[in-house]
C-alpha cells in the first residue's frame, strides 16, 4: 500500500504543481509505473476546474467563469501539456525530417506554429465550454472532469504501443519504458467506470472519440518521428481534451 501510494504521488508530482514532493520517495521505477494513475490525476485536475467554474459562475458571466476555470487548471499543471502542444506544433510545422523535427521540439523557445496552436486551442476550449455551459450548467462540470481524465489517459496506450523517438538512452527517460499491460488494463477499467458515472449514455461516445484521437495521433507520430516524445504526449493530451469538448457540445445540441 505504501509503495502504491508513492507511485500515485509520483504521478501527481510529475503532472501538477501540487507540493507533494516532500512525501514522495523518488524512484525511477515508480515514476514509470505511475503512468497508470495519469487519468486519475487528470480527473482530479478536472474536478478542481469544475469546482472553480461552479463557484465563479455565481458571481460572473459564463464565459468569464470558464476563463477563470481554465486559468486555474493551467496554473495547477504549470501549463505542462500546453507546452507540449506548442513545442509539437513548432516541430511538426517547421521540421521536414525526423532529426530536424526533434531538434525544433527540444528548443524551449516558442515559434509561430506553437503560438498559433496555443491561441487556437485555448480559444476553442473557451468558446466550446461556454456554449456547453449555456446548454446545461451541470453538463459542463462533468465534461470538464471527463475531458481531463481522457486527455491524460491518451498517454497510456501511446507509451505502451510506441517507442521513444529520441536516440538517447531511455534510462534517463522513465516514461519511454514500456508500460505494463496489467497497469494499462487497470487504468482503462477505472477510466471507463468514471466516464460512465459522469456522462452516463454519453460516455461511450466520449471514450470512442478518445480512442480514435489517440490512434490517429499515434499513427501521425510514428510516421513523422518514429515514436513518441514527452511533447508529443502533451499534444495528444490536448487534442483529445478538445475533441471531447467538441463531441459533448455536438451531442448536447443534437439531443
Residue pairs with C-beta under 8 A, 6 or more apart in sequence:
3 30
6 24
6 25
6 27
6 30
7 30
7 33
7 34
7 37
8 34
8 37
8 40
9 20
9 23
9 24
10 24
10 26
10 27
10 30
10 31
10 33
10 34
11 34
11 35
11 37
11 38
11 40
11 41
12 18
12 20
12 37
12 41
12 44
13 20
13 21
13 24
14 31
14 34
15 38
15 41
15 42
15 45
15 77
15 80
15 152
16 41
16 45
16 76
16 77
16 78
16 80
17 75
17 76
17 77
17 78
18 76
28 171
28 174
29 174
31 174
31 175
32 174
32 175
32 177
32 179
33 180
33 183
35 155
35 156
35 159
35 175
35 179
35 183
35 187
36 156
36 179
36 183
36 184
36 186
36 187
37 187
38 152
38 153
38 155
38 156
38 187
39 149
39 150
39 152
39 153
39 156
39 187
39 190
39 191
39 194
40 149
40 187
40 190
41 152
42 148
42 149
42 150
42 151
42 152
42 153
43 145
43 148
43 149
43 194
45 73
45 76
45 77
45 148
46 73
46 144
46 145
46 146
46 147
46 148
46 149
47 144
47 145
48 72
48 73
48 76
49 69
49 70
49 72
49 73
49 76
49 144
49 145
49 148
50 69
50 140
50 141
50 142
50 144
50 145
52 68
52 69
52 72
53 65
53 66
53 68
53 69
53 133
53 140
53 141
53 144
54 141
56 64
56 65
56 68
56 69
57 65
57 133
57 137
60 68
62 130
62 133
62 134
63 126
63 130
65 133
66 126
66 129
66 130
66 133
66 140
67 126
69 129
69 144
70 122
70 125
70 126
70 129
73 148
74 82
80 234
81 151
81 234
81 235
81 237
81 238
81 241
82 118
82 121
82 122
82 234
82 238
83 231
83 234
84 230
84 231
84 232
84 233
84 234
84 235
84 237
84 238
85 114
85 117
85 118
85 121
85 231
85 234
85 235
85 237
85 238
86 110
86 114
86 115
86 117
86 118
87 104
87 105
87 106
87 107
87 108
87 110
87 114
87 231
87 234
88 105
88 117
88 231
88 232
88 234
88 235
89 113
89 114
89 116
89 117
89 118
89 235
90 104
90 105
90 107
90 110
90 111
90 112
90 113
90 114
91 101
91 102
91 103
91 104
91 105
91 231
92 101
92 113
92 224
93 111
93 112
93 113
94 100
94 101
94 104
94 111
94 113
95 101
95 102
95 103
95 104
95 105
98 165
98 224
98 225
98 226
101 224
101 225
102 165
102 166
102 225
102 229
104 111
105 229
105 231
105 232
110 118
121 238
121 242
124 242
124 245
124 246
125 241
125 242
125 245
128 242
128 245
128 246
128 249
129 140
129 143
129 144
129 245
131 249
132 139
132 140
132 143
132 245
132 248
132 249
132 252
133 140
135 249
135 252
135 253
136 252
139 248
139 252
142 198
142 199
143 199
143 244
143 245
143 248
145 194
145 198
146 194
146 195
146 198
146 199
146 203
146 206
146 244
146 248
147 240
147 241
147 244
147 245
147 248
148 241
149 191
149 194
149 195
150 191
150 195
150 206
150 207
150 210
150 240
150 241
150 244
151 237
151 238
151 240
151 241
151 244
152 237
153 187
153 188
153 191
153 210
153 240
154 210
154 213
154 214
154 217
154 233
154 236
154 237
154 239
154 240
155 233
155 236
155 237
156 179
156 184
156 187
156 188
157 184
157 211
157 214
157 218
158 214
158 217
158 218
158 221
158 228
158 232
158 233
158 236
159 175
159 176
159 178
159 179
159 228
159 233
160 178
160 179
160 181
160 184
161 218
162 218
162 221
162 222
162 227
162 228
163 176
163 226
163 227
163 228
164 170
164 173
164 176
164 227
164 228
164 229
165 221
165 225
165 226
165 227
165 228
165 229
165 232
166 173
166 229
170 176
170 177
173 230
175 230
175 233
176 228
191 207
192 203
192 207
195 203
195 206
195 207
196 203
199 206
199 248
202 248
202 251
205 247
205 251
206 244
206 247
206 248
209 240
209 243
209 244
209 247
210 240
210 243
210 244
213 236
213 239
213 240
213 243
214 236
214 240
217 232
217 235
217 236
217 239
217 240
218 228
218 236
221 227
221 228
221 232
221 236
225 232
